[in-house]
Amino acid sequence: MEGKARLILVTTMTAVMVLVVTFVATFLNLGLASDFLSQWAMSYVVAWPIAALTGYLVMPTARRFTDRVMARLNGTA
């Protein structure tokens, strides 16, 4: 997967994952406090770029690893 497709996949995947994880972590730490939404938004704004960059950098290695594991599981390696 190259170029635009990789960027769209990483952007979408990390956006949703970070949305859920920051929501849960913020809720567990604060409960439904009066500033919950602003704290959650701040967590998301800080965490998402880190996750997106990490995902973009790690995806090629993760794909190769997955291909190797699947080849072994299928008996083709």
N, C-alpha and C positions, 0 to 999 in steps of 0.2 A: 504494500500500500504506500503510495507516494503522494507528495504534494498536498493539494487541497483536500483530498479525501482523508488523509491522515490528520490534518489540522482540524477538520470538522469532527472526526471521530473523537479525537482527544479532547477537544473543546466541549463537546456534548457530554461525553462520559464523565469527565472531571467536574463539570458544572453540576451535574445531578448528584454525583457522589459527595461532593463537598457540601452541597445544599443539605443533604440528609445528615451527614456526619456532624456538621456544625450545629444543625438544629438539635440533634440529640445531645451533643456535648454541652451546648449552652443550656438546654433544659435541665440536664442532670446537675449542672453546676449552679444555676440560678433559680430553677423552678420558673413559674410564670410571674416573674418580677415585673414591676412597672416599666422597666427599661429593657425587657427581654428582646423586643424586636430590634432595638438599636444595637444591643450587644451581639445579637445573632448576625445582624448585617455587617458589623465590624469584623466578626470572626470570619464570615464568608469572604469579605473583601481582602482580608489578609491571607486566608488559606487558599483560595482558588488559584491565584496566579502561581503559587508554589506548586500546587498539584498539577496544574496544566503544563508547566515547564517540565516537571518531573515525568509526567506521563508522556510528553512528546519525546523526551530524551530516552526513556526506558522502553518505549513501545517496540522498536526494532529488535532489541535483545529479548524481550518477552515473547515476541512472535517466533524468533528462532528457537528459543527454549521450548515453547509450546509445540512447534513442529517436530523437534527431536523427541519429546515425550510421546507425542501421538504416534510417531513412527515406531518407537519401541513397543507401545501398547498394541499397535496393529501388526507387529512382527515384521516390519519392513526395514528395520535398521540393524 
